[in-house]
Amino acid sequence: MAKTLEERGFPIIDVHGHHGSLRLLSDGSPGKFPPVRSQSLALEKYFRHKEVTEEELLSTWETEDEMVAMFRKYGVHSLPCAWTAPVGQGEEGHDNDYIYNLTKRHPDVFLGFWGTVDPWMGKAALEEAERCLRDLKAVGIKFQQPSQKFHVDDPRFNPLWDLIAGYGGFIQWHGGYTGVGTGMPGGGGIKILEYTNPVDVDNLAANFPKLRIIIMHMCDPFTEAAELVCMHKGNVYRETSGALPRYMPERIIHDMNTRLKTKFMFGSEYPYFRLVDDILEGWEKDVKFRDGIQELFYYKNALNILGDRLENAGADLSPWKGLV
């Protein structure tokens, strides 16, 4: 069983999860599905190896109160992601106000949130990104290119990157394979490799040196490329959501322990993976860390990399000061 906060002795910062996927909110209203409603059932089969109905999937998710209690017990502080894809998928999903309000109800658990915009919305995307960064104090903007169907280095989106960089925000960029659409005819219309090659990030990071970028997930089959882009570009970072720890490539574990030890951050992919049994226990059981690396990976890197954005979001970081 995974260690609780008391047993572990230090807290964890989770930089990527879909905490809005809830069975029931605290006020008794239902939670929301992400903007890949039909593909979510295939995703459950991919992750859990079983077929479920939409109602059965919803029943497996925690309520808001259950989720918050669990995160408190295990000392995990999170940055939930909003996620929308009205052009690519025809669904809004986890909109910004929904996720923002969730974080504000539990400021001791959530240190901020990731906004979302659909880049194909043009002026509306720019206005919403600015609202998220200026008014809602988002840490940055999260993109899922396979569902949103765009290349991040497409020059048509340069005004969006200029705006985000101008506010000091980060972007979260989906790297490599996605389980969304797995097993469906045509993968549910999702192109898993077209939009997820880190060469796009290499180009973007070079052209926008003030734009801070996080490459998410294992980034397979482009893992080595992602590591090299992260090493070469000072404004590019990495995180580990989207895969069970036992499936992490040896290249990632090696780089986390050595040359990229100050650039990797912990991400859970909750609730697609169960926080305790799948993720926390997996990192404890299946991964060998060198001395001092655990603390860097679990919270110190997130504080050092994202700290200015967390404080901008209103997070009280005073309890963390003695830990870094």
N, C-alpha and C positions, 0 to 999 in steps of 0.2 A: 504494500500500500504506500502511496506517495506520502512524503513527509508534510506535516502541517507547518504553518509559519513558526510555531513554537519549537517544533522539532528541528526544522531547517536552520533557524537562527538568522535568516535574512529574507527580505521580501523579494518579489518578482514584479517586473514590469512587462506586460504583454502588449506588444506594439501592433498586433494584427489579429482581429477576430470579428465575427459577425454576431455580436451580442444582442442585436435586435431581433434575432430569430428566436422568439419566445412563445410559449404556449399561451401565456396570460400576463398582462401587465398588472402593476400594483393596484391600479384603479379599477380592475375587473374587466377592462377592455381587452380584446384579442391582440396578440402580437402580429407582426407582418412577415410575409415571405420575402426573400430577396428577389431581384428582377429576372430570375430564371426559374419561374414556378414549375413549368413542365419538366425542365432538366433536373430539378431538385430531387425528384423521385429516382431518376437514374443515378444521381450523385450518391444517394443513400445506398443504392445497390452496390455501387463502386466501393464505398467506404465500409459498409456493414455486411455486404454479401447477402442481401435479402431484398425481396421486393415488398414495397409497402404502398398503401394508398396515401393520398394527401392527408387524410384525417389521422392515419396511423403515424405518419411522419411528425405531424404537429404534436401528437401525444407524447413523443419521445423527447421533446424539448422541455427544458425547465421553465417554470414561471419566473417572472422578474425577481420575486422575493427569494425563491430557491437559488437562483443564480447568484444573487448578491451575497447570500449567506455562505455559499460555497467559496466564492472568491475571497471573502473575508477570512474564512477558516484557514485557507491555504496561503494567505498573504499575497494574493495576486492582484495587482493594480493594472487596469487595462485602458486601452485607447480604441474604443469601438469604431468600426468602419461603417459609414453610410455607403450605399451601392445602388446606382440607378442606371438604366439602359433603355430609355424610351424609344430611341431611334433603332438601335440594334435588336432589341427584344420586344418592344412595344409595352414595356412594364416599367413602372416607377420604382418599385421595390422599397428599400430602406432609405427614405428621404432624409434630408439633412435635419429638419426640425424634429423628426421622430427620434433620431439618434442623439441629437444635442440634448433634448429634454430628458432622455434616459440618463445621460451622464450627469445632468444637473440635479437629478433626484438622489444621486449617490456619490457625492464629491469625494468621499473617503475611499471609494473603490476606483472611480474613473478619473484619470488625470487630464483628460481632454478627449477629443474625437477627431476622426478623419471625415472631412466633407467629401461630397461626390458631385460631379457634373458630367453630363454627356457632352463631349467636345463637339459633336455634330450639331449642337443647338446654337452655335455661333454666338451672337450677341447675348442671348439668354444665358449661355454657359458662362460667359465672362461676368455677367452681372451676378449670377448665383455664386460663382467662385469668390467674387469680391465680397458678397454678403457673408459668406461663410468665414472668410479670413478676417474681415474688418469687424463685423457685428457679432458673429457667433464665436470668434476667436479659435477657429479650427487650427489644429496642429499643421494640417496641410490637406491636400486633395488626393483621394484614392481613385485609381483607375483599374479597370479590368478589361484590357484591350480585346480579348477573344469575344466577350459578350457585347462590348461596345463597338467592336469592329473598326479599329483604327491603329495606325502606326504613330508612335509618339514623336518620331522625327519628321513627320509630315509638316512641311513649312506652313501649311494652312492653319496649324494650331499654335504657331509661334506667339501670337498675342496672348494666348492663355498662359504660356510659360513665362512670358514677361510679367504678367500680372501676378502670378504666384510668387515668382522670385522677388518682385517688388515689395511684397508683404513679408518676405523672409520665410515663406512657407516651404514645406516639403511636398514632394509627390511620392506616393506609393505606386509602383509599377509592377504589374503581374509578369513574372518571369517563367517561361517554359510551359510545360504540360499543365493543363487544367483538367480536373475531374469532371467539370461541368459538361454534361452531354455524353459522358462515357457510356458506350453500349447502345446508344440510340441510333436509329438509321441516320446516317450522315452526321453522327455526333450531335444531333439536335441543331445542326446549322453552325456549330461552333468550330472554328478553325484553330486548332491547338498550337500550331507552329508559325502560322503566317504573321501574327502580330506580337510574338513573345521572344524574339531573338534579341539578346542584349547588345547586338551591334546597333540597334536603334538607340539604346541608352548611351552607348559610347559616343554616337553622333550628337545626341541631345546635350549630354554633359559637357562636351567640348564647346558647343555653340552657346550654352547658357551656364557659364561657370558659377553664377550666383544662385542657380536653381539647385536645391538639395534633393537628392533622389535616393529612394530605398528600393532595391530590387528584392522582390518578395519570392519566397518559396525556394525549392531546390534548383529551379530553373533548368530541369532536365528537358531535352538532351544538351542544353547549352551551359551546363554547370561550370566547366572550366572557363568558358568565355566570361560568364558573370563574375567569377572570382578575379579574373585579370582586369576587367573593366573597373571593378571595385578597388583593386590595388592601384591602378593607374590614375584614376580620377579621384581627386580629393573630395569632391562633392557627391560621391556615390557611396552608399552603404548597403548592408545586407541584413536579412532577417530569415527566420527558419520555419515559418508557418507552412501548412499545406502538405505535410508528410509526417508519418510516424517516425520517431527518432531512430527506430531500428532500420529504417530504409534510407537514412541519410548517407549519401556517398562519402566514402573515406576522404575524398578531396575536401569536402566541406568541414569535416571534423578536424582534419589536419590544419586547414587554414584558420579555423576558429581558435585552435590551440597555439598558432604560431603567427604568421605574417599578417593575418587579418583579425587578430585577437581584440583590437580596439574598434572594430567595425561591424561585428556581428551582434544582432539583438534577438532576444527571444520573442517568438510569435506563436500563438496557439492554434489558430484556425477554429476556435470554438464557435458553434457547437458541433461542427462537422466532425471534429474529434472531441471525445470526452476529456474535459480538462484534467481530471484526476487520473483515471485509469489509462487513458491513451497517451497523454502528453507528459504530465509531471512525473508519473511513474516510469514512463519510457525514457526520459532524459536521465533519471537517476539510475536506471537498470542497464540501459543499452549503450550509453556513451561514456567514454573515459575522458575526463578533463585533467589537464595539467594543473599544478598548484596555482591558485589565484584566478583561473580562467572562469570558473563557475560564476563568481561574483560579477566579473566583467560582462559575461553573457547575459545573466539574469536581470541585472539592473544598472550597473555602473555605466555601461556603454550607452544605454538609453538616456540616462541622465546627462551624460556628457554631450551626446549628439543632439538630443531633442530638448534639453533643459530650458533653453530660451523660449521655445514654443510652448512648453508646459506651463511656464510661469506666465506667459502671455495669455494662456487659456484660463488662468486663475488658480492653477493647482498650488496647493501649499507644499512646497518642497523642503520646508524647514526640518521636518523629521528625517529627511534623507541626507542632510548636510554632513552629518558625522559618519556616513557610510561610504562616501566617495573618497 
